[in-house]
Amino acid sequence: MSKLRLAVILNPHSNRQRAAQQAPHIMAMLRHFGLEASLFKTTHVGHATSLAQQCVAEGRWDGIIAAGGDGTINEIVNGMAGSQLPLSFVPLGTGNDFVKMLKLPSNSIVEAIRSIANNQLRQIDLGMINQHWFINGVGIGLDANVAIEAQKLKRIKGGLVYIIAVLKSILRYEARDLLIETDDLTLQQRINMATVGNGGYHGGGFWVTPAAKIDDGLLDVCLTGEQSRWSMVRDSTRVRQGSHGNLPSVTMLKTRTFKLYSERGVPVHVDGEVFSANLNEISISIQPAALTIRV
Ligand SMILES: Nc1ncnc2c1ncn2[C@@H]1O[C@H](COP(=O)(O)OP(=O)(O)OP(=O)(O)O)[C@@H](O)[C@H]1O
């Protein structure tokens, strides 16, 4: 069998610039496992989408490898939509929430590349929000506000950014009155946070939608109603373990479509990146078996 020819799209900016140093190691490991690969580094926001579009159009690749975090995977998926080209993953991000669904032997670069070389293909679902693809999930409300606050803190480095962003959001974010429509329900509720997942892990390892499967043709939704600031902090350990489903403030749902209306507007993140600071209408659907992956 001839060698697989793979295009590696690497975001050197992932995990606070640490991904940049991994490029030589990744290329050496790909060669070691008998794969032929070329490296394309992103130079700006949105670049991974145009690189993926270019790879699809060229027609000379057997697959693309997303080397970065969830935001990079999202950009690549948006450049590959509709193509049959398989996508693989070398996790280099901060949260790496999507790849947690793939149950790779460990989170190491070598194991990720070993599994790519095994050449097992599978079909997975993708989500779509207002005409934009997502692979892992959409966060609406407080957690999207955290992403917005973190973006504002450009001058502060390291994990402190997230601690400040979380504290500011818990202290200042106000729950919104939302109208939500799913396949079988219409709800009118004051909501602090809504997570719509294809994958199960969000916000850097929180198991918010623990029943999610990436190939079941369904979205998993977790709605959190208005609650005191103290109970938000207290319940966060339950969310990490995925055991928050029966808390009184939490509603879990499965659906194919999810529509939301908010008069005041809500902040939204998609696959961990800020999507909008204020949306009044959101329409989300699941597209079954929309992406082929090689993992
Ligand atoms: N050269 C670049 N300079 C600045 N930003 C970039 C560059 N290339 C890509 N980006 C942006 O970096 C964003 C974040 O990257 P990514 O999600 O891979 O890392 P992360 O945030 O550390 O990981 P995770 O999302 O898994 O927590 C991407 O959405 C992309 O728009």
The ligand as an SDF file (V2000), in Angstrom:
LIG
                    3D

 31 33  0  0  0  0  0  0  0  0999 V2000
   -0.9130   32.5300   14.0440 N   0  0  0  0  0  0  0  0  0  0  0  0
   -1.9320   32.8300   14.8510 C   0  0  0  0  0  0  0  0  0  0  0  0
   -1.8810   33.8980   15.6790 N   0  0  0  0  0  0  0  0  0  0  0  0
   -2.8980   34.1780   16.5240 C   0  0  0  0  0  0  0  0  0  0  0  0
   -4.0280   33.4160   16.6350 N   0  0  0  0  0  0  0  0  0  0  0  0
   -4.1200   32.3540   15.8350 C   0  0  0  0  0  0  0  0  0  0  0  0
   -3.0900   31.9920   14.9080 C   0  0  0  0  0  0  0  0  0  0  0  0
   -3.4670   30.8790   14.2460 N   0  0  0  0  0  0  0  0  0  0  0  0
   -4.6810   30.5540   14.7410 C   0  0  0  0  0  0  0  0  0  0  0  0
   -5.0850   31.4220   15.6950 N   0  0  0  0  0  0  0  0  0  0  0  0
   -6.3220   31.3990   16.5120 C   0  0  0  0  0  0  0  0  0  0  0  0
   -6.0610   30.7550   17.7530 O   0  0  0  0  0  0  0  0  0  0  0  0
   -7.3410   30.3080   18.2440 C   0  0  0  0  0  0  0  0  0  0  0  0
   -7.1950   29.3640   19.4260 C   0  0  0  0  0  0  0  0  0  0  0  0
   -6.4940   28.2460   19.0820 O   0  0  0  0  0  0  0  0  0  0  0  0
   -6.7550   26.7770   19.6830 P   0  0  0  0  0  0  0  0  0  0  0  0
   -8.1600   26.5660   19.9870 O   0  0  0  0  0  0  0  0  0  0  0  0
   -6.0660   25.8400   18.7840 O   0  0  0  0  0  0  0  0  0  0  0  0
   -5.9030   26.8020   21.0270 O   0  0  0  0  0  0  0  0  0  0  0  0
   -6.3630   26.8540   22.5270 P   0  0  0  0  0  0  0  0  0  0  0  0
   -7.3830   27.9390   22.7050 O   0  0  0  0  0  0  0  0  0  0  0  0
   -5.1050   26.9150   23.3060 O   0  0  0  0  0  0  0  0  0  0  0  0
   -6.9970   25.4050   22.7500 O   0  0  0  0  0  0  0  0  0  0  0  0
   -8.4740   24.9020   23.2350 P   0  0  0  0  0  0  0  0  0  0  0  0
   -9.4760   25.6080   22.3430 O   0  0  0  0  0  0  0  0  0  0  0  0
   -8.4750   23.4200   23.0110 O   0  0  0  0  0  0  0  0  0  0  0  0
   -8.5740   25.2940   24.6710 O   0  0  0  0  0  0  0  0  0  0  0  0
   -7.9890   29.7370   17.0090 C   0  0  0  0  0  0  0  0  0  0  0  0
   -9.3930   29.8040   17.0630 O   0  0  0  0  0  0  0  0  0  0  0  0
   -7.4270   30.6040   15.8710 C   0  0  0  0  0  0  0  0  0  0  0  0
   -8.3800   31.5110   15.3610 O   0  0  0  0  0  0  0  0  0  0  0  0
  1  2  1  0
  2  3  1  0
  2  7  2  0
  3  4  2  0
  4  5  1  0
  5  6  2  0
  6  7  1  0
  6 10  1  0
  7  8  1  0
  8  9  2  0
  9 10  1  0
 10 11  1  0
 11 12  1  0
 11 30  1  0
 12 13  1  0
 13 14  1  0
 13 28  1  0
 14 15  1  0
 15 16  1  0
 16 17  2  0
 16 18  1  0
 16 19  1  0
 19 20  1  0
 20 21  2  0
 20 22  1  0
 20 23  1  0
 23 24  1  0
 24 25  2  0
 24 26  1  0
 24 27  1  0
 28 29  1  0
 28 30  1  0
 30 31  1  0
M  END
$$$$
